[in-house]
Amino acid sequence: MASRRRTLLKVIILGDSGYVNKKFSNQYKATIGADFLTKEVQCDDRLFTLQIWDTAGQERFQSLGVAFYRGADCCVLVYDVNSMKSFDNLNNWREEFLIQASPSDPDNFPFVLLGKQS
């Protein structure tokens, strides 16, 4: 039997407070300002473990950004489709992420834009 290759990917979710994640998990228990979830996804012969981090836009935890964002493989920027302000703030979230995470190739770092309805 062929062995599956496993890859760990760290995904950060950012956006204005109240828009990113109201129900990330049925048993949400933030310990230091972030919700943390793992999800396994299989694609062909590869198994991906997604480590998903969500600070729920709590600005008081932005000082911990370096620790949260370090080693991220992708950043999901979330906004509320009913709030132009949450959309307008996405560039601030992106820029802050790039400053805090210091990716090796910031021009090509993968960002995903996700609009949701609250």
ROBALUM-111307 format. One record per residue (C-alpha): chain; x, y, z. Coordinates in steps of 0.5 Angstrom, whole numbers, always signed. Each point is the difference from the previous one (the first is absolute). Layout:
<node "A" <X Y Z>>
...
END
This chain:
<node "A" <+0 +0 +0>>
<node "A" <+3 +7 -2>>
<node "A" <+1 +5 +6>>
<node "A" <-4 +6 -1>>
<node "A" <+4 +7 +1>>
<node "A" <-2 +4 +5>>
<node "A" <+1 +8 +0>>
<node "A" <-2 +5 +5>>
<node "A" <-3 +7 -2>>
<node "A" <-1 +5 +5>>
<node "A" <-6 +5 -2>>
<node "A" <-1 +6 +3>>
<node "A" <-7 +4 +0>>
<node "A" <+0 +7 +1>>
<node "A" <-6 +5 -1>>
<node "A" <-4 +5 +4>>
<node "A" <-2 -2 +7>>
<node "A" <-7 -4 +0>>
<node "A" <+0 -1 -8>>
<node "A" <+6 -5 +0>>
<node "A" <-3 -6 +5>>
<node "A" <-6 +0 +4>>
<node "A" <-1 -8 +0>>
<node "A" <+7 -3 -2>>
<node "A" <-1 -6 +4>>
<node "A" <-6 -2 +5>>
<node "A" <+5 +0 +6>>
<node "A" <+3 +7 -1>>
<node "A" <+5 +1 +5>>
<node "A" <+5 +6 -1>>
<node "A" <+6 -1 +5>>
<node "A" <+4 +6 -2>>
<node "A" <-4 +3 -6>>
<node "A" <+0 -5 -5>>
<node "A" <-4 -6 -2>>
<node "A" <+4 -5 -3>>
<node "A" <-2 -6 -4>>
<node "A" <+3 -6 -4>>
<node "A" <-3 -3 -6>>
<node "A" <+2 -6 -4>>
<node "A" <-1 +1 -8>>
<node "A" <+2 -5 -5>>
<node "A" <+2 +1 -7>>
<node "A" <+2 -5 -5>>
<node "A" <+6 -4 +4>>
<node "A" <+1 +6 +5>>
<node "A" <-3 +1 +7>>
<node "A" <+0 +7 +2>>
<node "A" <-1 +2 +7>>
<node "A" <-2 +7 +0>>
<node "A" <+1 +4 +7>>
<node "A" <-5 +6 +0>>
<node "A" <+1 +6 +4>>
<node "A" <-5 +5 +1>>
<node "A" <+1 +6 +5>>
<node "A" <-7 +2 -1>>
<node "A" <+2 +7 -2>>
<node "A" <+1 +2 +7>>
<node "A" <+5 +6 +0>>
<node "A" <+3 -1 +7>>
<node "A" <+3 -6 -2>>
<node "A" <+4 +3 -6>>
<node "A" <+6 +1 +4>>
<node "A" <+0 -8 +0>>
<node "A" <+0 +0 -8>>
<node "A" <+7 -2 -1>>
<node "A" <-1 -6 +4>>
<node "A" <-7 -2 -3>>
<node "A" <+3 +2 -7>>
<node "A" <+7 -3 +0>>
<node "A" <+0 -6 -5>>
<node "A" <-6 +1 -3>>
<node "A" <-1 -3 -7>>
<node "A" <-7 +4 -2>>
<node "A" <-4 +6 +2>>
<node "A" <-7 +0 +0>>
<node "A" <-3 +7 +0>>
<node "A" <-7 +0 +2>>
<node "A" <-5 +6 -1>>
<node "A" <-8 +1 +1>>
<node "A" <-3 +1 -7>>
<node "A" <-5 +4 +4>>
<node "A" <+5 +5 +3>>
<node "A" <+4 +4 -5>>
<node "A" <+5 +2 +6>>
<node "A" <+2 -7 +1>>
<node "A" <+2 -1 -7>>
<node "A" <+3 +7 +0>>
<node "A" <+4 -3 +6>>
<node "A" <+3 -6 -3>>
<node "A" <+6 +4 -3>>
<node "A" <+2 +2 +7>>
<node "A" <-1 -7 +2>>
<node "A" <+5 -3 -6>>
<node "A" <+5 +6 +2>>
<node "A" <+0 -2 +7>>
<node "A" <+1 -8 -2>>
<node "A" <+6 +2 -4>>
<node "A" <+3 +4 +5>>
<node "A" <-1 -5 +6>>
<node "A" <+1 -7 -4>>
<node "A" <+6 +3 -4>>
<node "A" <-1 -5 -6>>
<node "A" <+6 -2 -4>>
<node "A" <-3 +2 -7>>
<node "A" <-6 +5 +2>>
<node "A" <-2 +2 -7>>
<node "A" <-1 -7 -1>>
<node "A" <-3 -2 +7>>
<node "A" <-7 -3 -1>>
<node "A" <-6 +4 +2>>
<node "A" <-7 -3 -1>>
<node "A" <-6 +5 +0>>
<node "A" <-6 -2 +3>>
<node "A" <-7 +4 +1>>
<node "A" <-5 -3 +5>>
<node "A" <-7 +2 +2>>
<node "A" <-1 +1 +7>>
END
